[in-house]
């Protein structure tokens, strides 16, 4: 019996068919069987009680299915949890898998003990396969679209990443993508309205680009996977644009887009088209950010270098870019801490965070002035994290820093983290790889 089947057995043992001594344990009432409720062929009404271990067992089965099965890697835990429980409701009257009378008349104390004339291995394997079968009915190929205002330039496609940046004026690029089998319901980047569901990406501002992520999973899981890809791509795109810009870019007071629209592929069972919240992935900048062909080429090369990195190192870079994006979309202390977590994700070493970050920065080939700032910036990090200051300018050394370096700490930390992410795939030595730090331990 493999690990997942063992947890299925654990789950079966945790479900009680009779109320226990503790009358406060949760109960579930449902129609059991494969028929539709409230019909002549519907199932019978049952009540189960969940022991203290039931929900942990469900979570464990869910986590192992997502972890072990490649086809389910972009499924969200909530959807899988629901499939696990609904599957048990559906199959608990299947014979010979279960002794139906034992289940219906609650002759046994637990669901596991209602096992029919099958071995434990066959019992758990059949239940697991049924869960997977039902899960396949809610997963499929989907594309998630997020508007990207202020950025302007040519379209860029990274098919190996399942990621596309399409200019709203590039009808050829959109037509090529739209032939991939997705159900768009008349929606296009230049006319962002669906015909039947009346969905639109209307944030009150125009956008010149749309970011498109292609993923296979549940609706929520695919959206989450795409949002992670979007965060990294926006980080890299903005970082190169900032490197190419003489004056940099400032955020405006306008609110960013926080919604995305998701379209199903024609092969996706649920055909679910949704408009939902995904959080702010890109700030609304005060001026246009021009993406040139040269800049787009740099982004492509960065991804090519990233994909040549060892897996553990690649994950470090992805996490670093994620926290950099979160810093982009926040202010003051929150922004500062997230920029530092981005550096920690790249260089952090448990037990010697400051030394490892400063050493990692030293390997980037940066100018000496920027490297000199690292220890000062780490001192401010400690001040903020440990409650010594409520905001950046309250740091006792703030004025000394500004006078000494002629710049502000948040700007310098952003520049440092930005350069580190851009250089990481091709320059950082493999010897910097250490155990990935948890955010709480980093702080």
MIMI-173353 format. One line per 3 residues: number of its first residue (from 1); their letters; for each residue y negated, z negated, x of C-alpha. Coordinates in pm, whole numbers, always signed. Each point is the difference from the previous one (the first is absolute). Layout:
N
NUM = a = Y,Z,X | ...
//
This chain:
443
1 = xxx = +0,+0,+0 | -337,+100,+147 | -315,-211,+4
4 = xxx = -155,+146,-315 | +322,-46,-199 | +17,-361,+114
7 = xxx = -347,-55,-144 | +102,+170,-324 | +287,-251,-23
10 = xxx = -250,-280,+65 | -218,+130,-282 | +296,+13,-241
13 = xxx = +84,-362,+81 | -359,-111,-58 | -23,+133,-359
16 = xxx = +112,-264,-250 | +147,+83,-340 | -50,-355,-124
19 = xxx = -310,-219,+25 | +22,-255,+276 | -92,-365,-3
22 = xxx = -355,+97,+91 | -148,+139,-322 | -303,+135,+189
25 = xxx = +182,+279,+184 | -116,+347,-111 | +202,+199,-252
28 = xxx = +11,+370,-84 | +78,+145,-343 | +90,+367,-20
31 = xxx = +221,+264,-160 | +301,+54,+221 | +195,+321,+43
34 = xxx = -74,+366,+54 | -104,+82,-357 | -358,-5,-126
37 = xxx = -108,-324,-170 | -77,-2,-373 | +242,+287,-62
40 = xxx = +349,+4,-148 | +145,+56,+347 | -229,-249,+169
43 = xxx = +111,-290,+214 | +38,-362,-100 | -261,-266,+53
46 = xxx = +72,-236,+289 | -169,-288,+175 | +37,-79,+370
49 = xxx = -141,-287,+200 | -127,+43,+354 | +91,-262,+256
52 = xxx = -245,-95,+279 | +166,+259,+226 | -15,+297,-237
55 = xxx = -346,+131,+86 | +59,-40,+373 | +325,+193,-37
58 = xxx = -175,+281,-192 | -270,+19,+269 | +263,+14,+274
61 = xxx = +199,+277,-169 | -323,+194,-51 | -114,-43,+360
64 = xxx = +336,+110,+141 | +16,+309,-220 | -347,+107,+116
67 = xxx = +76,-86,+362 | +346,+156,+30 | -34,+314,-213
70 = xxx = -231,+274,+131 | -45,+155,-345 | -141,-329,-132
73 = xxx = -232,-87,+291 | -315,+73,-204 | +104,-197,-306
76 = xxx = -208,-301,-96 | +175,-334,-41 | -121,-58,-356
79 = xxx = +154,+322,-128 | +328,-60,+183 | +15,-359,-131
82 = xxx = -29,+132,-354 | +275,+254,+59 | +231,-268,+141
85 = xxx = -35,-223,-305 | +5,+283,-257 | +315,+141,+161
88 = xxx = +181,-331,-45 | -108,-10,-365 | +136,+352,-46
91 = xxx = +340,-30,+171 | +100,-357,-84 | +209,+129,-295
94 = xxx = +177,+267,+205 | +378,-39,+10 | +199,-42,+221
97 = xxx = -291,-93,+230 | -67,-305,-219 | +214,-191,-246
100 = xxx = -216,+83,-302 | +113,-298,-210 | -83,-239,+283
103 = xxx = -351,+143,+18 | -63,+32,-374 | +135,-343,-94
106 = xxx = -115,-174,+318 | +349,-121,+86 | -83,-32,+368
109 = xxx = -287,-189,+162 | -128,+286,+218 | -14,+377,-18
112 = xxx = +209,+29,+316 | +288,-182,-167 | +1,+261,-278
115 = xxx = +127,+257,+250 | +271,+216,-151 | +322,+132,+152
118 = xxx = -161,+131,+318 | -28,-137,+353 | -319,-173,+112
121 = xxx = -70,+288,+238 | +37,+262,-275 | -198,-222,-240
124 = xxx = -303,-34,+227 | +17,+360,+122 | +2,+137,-357
127 = xxx = -297,-217,-98 | -192,+106,+311 | +67,+369,-63
130 = xxx = -114,-41,-360 | -325,-159,+121 | -59,+293,+238
133 = xxx = +78,+250,-276 | -255,-158,-232 | -255,-26,+280
136 = xxx = +25,+375,+58 | -125,+52,-355 | -341,-147,+89
139 = xxx = -50,+144,+348 | -100,+345,+108 | -241,+209,+199
142 = xxx = -366,-69,-72 | -337,+90,+147 | -286,-249,+3
145 = xxx = -359,+128,+22 | -303,-198,+118 | -357,+141,+11
148 = xxx = -180,-14,+335 | -380,+21,-43 | -251,+67,+280
151 = xxx = +260,+165,+224 | -49,+378,+19 | +188,+270,+186
154 = xxx = +315,+215,+9 | +333,-88,-157 | +263,-163,+219
157 = xxx = +372,-32,-68 | +252,-231,+167 | +320,+100,-182
160 = xxx = +226,-218,+218 | -201,-301,-119 | -3,+119,-361
163 = xxx = -379,-9,+30 | -263,+260,-87 | -380,+1,+16
166 = xxx = -122,+278,-227 | -361,+110,-37 | -103,+26,-365
169 = xxx = -139,+346,+72 | +317,+122,+172 | +175,+172,-291
172 = xxx = +255,+162,+231 | +119,-334,+142 | +22,-153,-349
175 = xxx = +186,+299,-141 | +252,-17,+283 | +57,-370,-63
178 = xxx = +10,+33,-379 | +293,+239,+28 | +215,-288,+125
181 = xxx = +128,-91,-346 | -229,-288,-102 | -112,-35,-362
184 = xxx = -382,-3,+25 | -86,+44,-368 | -286,+241,+90
187 = xxx = -153,-246,+252 | -157,+151,+314 | -230,-146,+269
190 = xxx = -289,+217,-122 | +66,-91,-365 | +152,-350,+15
193 = xxx = +100,-42,-365 | +344,+8,-157 | +47,+201,-319
196 = xxx = +227,-229,-202 | -37,-352,+138 | -379,+20,+48
199 = xxx = +10,-155,+347 | -280,+61,+250 | -113,-141,+333
202 = xxx = -347,-77,-123 | -166,-259,+219 | -349,+131,-63
205 = xxx = -15,+179,+336 | +99,+340,+123 | +275,+40,+256
208 = xxx = +68,+290,+231 | +354,-88,+105 | +314,-131,-162
211 = xxx = +270,-182,+193 | +353,+75,-121 | +309,-202,+85
214 = xxx = +352,+116,-83 | +265,-269,-41 | +334,-59,-169
217 = xxx = +43,-324,-191 | -108,-196,-306 | -351,+57,-132
220 = xxx = -136,-321,+152 | +204,+32,+319 | -109,+359,+65
223 = xxx = -365,-92,-60 | +28,-288,+247 | +164,+223,+263
226 = xxx = -274,+262,-44 | -277,-260,+19 | +133,-118,+337
229 = xxx = -4,+358,+127 | -351,+47,-138 | -128,-312,+176
232 = xxx = +130,+115,+338 | -123,+356,-43 | -350,-108,-109
235 = xxx = -12,-237,+298 | +87,+275,+247 | -225,+259,-166
238 = xxx = -297,-236,-7 | +65,-123,+354 | -9,+352,+145
241 = xxx = -305,+87,-210 | -175,-310,+135 | +93,+93,+357
244 = xxx = -149,+347,-54 | -316,-135,-167 | -307,-93,+201
247 = xxx = -123,-269,-239 | +308,-105,-194 | +25,-56,-376
250 = xxx = -123,-277,-224 | +137,-106,-336 | -217,+37,-308
253 = xxx = -26,-242,-290 | +186,+245,-224 | +341,-119,-112
256 = xxx = +300,+187,+143 | +272,+164,-203 | +275,-248,-85
259 = xxx = +231,+211,-217 | +257,+264,+74 | +182,+244,-223
262 = xxx = +372,+64,+33 | +193,+308,-109 | +379,+31,-35
265 = xxx = +208,+280,+141 | +185,+209,-258 | +326,-154,+128
268 = xxx = -120,-359,-56 | +191,-154,-295 | -284,-198,-160
271 = xxx = -270,+276,+17 | -252,-281,+29 | -365,+97,+65
274 = xxx = -218,-302,+72 | -357,-99,+87 | -3,-341,+164
277 = xxx = -182,-232,+237 | +75,+27,+371 | -293,-198,+144
280 = xxx = -278,+130,+221 | +148,+218,+274 | -322,+151,+133
283 = xxx = -358,-134,-21 | -275,+214,-147 | -213,+95,+300
286 = xxx = -375,+58,-2 | +30,+344,+160 | +251,+284,+9
289 = xxx = +279,-13,+258 | +63,+352,+123 | +358,+82,+95
292 = xxx = +9,+292,+245 | +300,+211,+95 | +0,-172,+339
295 = xxx = +6,-344,-162 | +281,+103,-235 | +197,+119,+303
298 = xxx = -49,-339,+167 | +140,-175,-307 | +303,+229,+2
301 = xxx = +60,-68,+369 | -28,-376,-62 | +277,+15,-260
304 = xxx = +216,+213,+229 | -39,-260,+277 | +73,-282,-243
307 = xxx = +329,+159,-106 | +115,+10,+363 | -44,-376,+37
310 = xxx = +294,-244,-19 | +52,-136,-351 | -120,-354,+72
313 = xxx = -312,+126,+173 | -67,+247,-281 | +14,-284,-253
316 = xxx = -251,-197,+204 | -245,+291,-9 | +49,+51,-374
319 = xxx = -68,-366,-70 | -303,+5,+226 | -145,+298,-187
322 = xxx = +67,-175,-332 | -201,-307,+98 | -276,+217,+145
325 = xxx = -28,+170,-339 | -19,-335,-175 | -280,-96,+239
328 = xxx = -182,+325,-86 | +10,-98,-367 | -123,-357,+40
331 = xxx = -302,-186,+138 | -101,-266,+254 | +273,-259,+70
334 = xxx = +276,+185,-189 | -86,+322,+179 | -15,-169,+340
337 = xxx = +334,-176,-42 | +174,+318,-114 | -131,+192,+302
340 = xxx = +146,-274,+218 | +333,+13,-181 | -1,+374,+72
343 = xxx = -23,-81,+373 | +258,-275,-36 | +241,+242,-168
346 = xxx = -22,+224,+308 | -7,-252,+282 | +72,-346,-141
349 = xxx = +258,-216,+166 | +115,-314,-172 | -129,-307,+181
352 = xxx = -259,+187,+206 | -206,+202,-246 | -326,+0,+195
355 = xxx = +156,+86,+336 | +216,+277,-145 | -289,+161,-190
358 = xxx = -235,-12,+298 | +276,+140,+224 | +72,+275,-255
361 = xxx = -368,+92,-19 | -4,+17,+379 | +270,+271,-9
364 = xxx = -204,+233,-221 | -217,+141,+277 | -324,-106,-171
367 = xxx = -332,-58,+174 | -47,-342,+158 | -276,-108,-239
370 = xxx = +225,+40,-303 | +282,-188,+174 | -242,-283,+89
373 = xxx = -73,-47,-368 | +363,-75,-85 | +0,-368,+102
376 = xxx = -329,-61,-185 | +136,+170,-309 | +314,-210,+13
379 = xxx = -214,-316,+20 | -175,+107,-321 | +338,+69,-157
382 = xxx = +106,-360,+70 | -330,-128,-135 | +49,+183,-331
385 = xxx = +372,-64,-41 | -24,-371,+65 | -301,-57,-225
388 = xxx = -261,-51,+269 | -229,+258,-160 | -34,+124,-357
391 = xxx = -129,+344,+95 | -33,+202,+320 | -365,-70,+75
394 = xxx = +62,-377,-28 | +209,+17,+320 | -188,-214,+257
397 = xxx = +28,+277,+260 | -114,+278,-233 | -353,+40,+136
400 = xxx = +123,-28,+359 | +253,+276,-69 | -258,+231,-156
403 = xxx = -247,-62,+283 | +262,+38,+273 | +170,+316,-128
406 = xxx = -273,+153,-214 | +241,+46,-291 | +159,-194,-286
409 = xxx = +350,-153,+7 | +135,+167,-316 | -106,+345,+118
412 = xxx = +152,-56,+344 | +330,-132,-136 | +24,+298,-235
415 = xxx = -60,+237,+294 | +259,-179,+210 | +267,+7,-272
418 = xxx = -84,+361,-81 | +44,+117,+358 | +322,-200,+33
421 = xxx = +155,+168,-305 | -98,+350,+112 | +135,-53,+351
424 = xxx = +309,-198,-98 | +252,+282,-65 | -58,+176,+332
427 = xxx = -140,-252,+250 | +122,-355,-58 | +294,-87,+229
430 = xxx = +333,-65,-167 | +12,-330,+185 | -254,-140,-246
433 = xxx = +264,-1,-276 | +78,-354,-111 | +117,-159,-318
436 = xxx = -222,+100,-291 | -225,-295,-90 | -37,-126,-353
439 = xxx = -352,-19,-128 | +15,-375,-47 | +123,-54,+354
442 = xx = -269,+233,+132 | -260,-219,-159
//
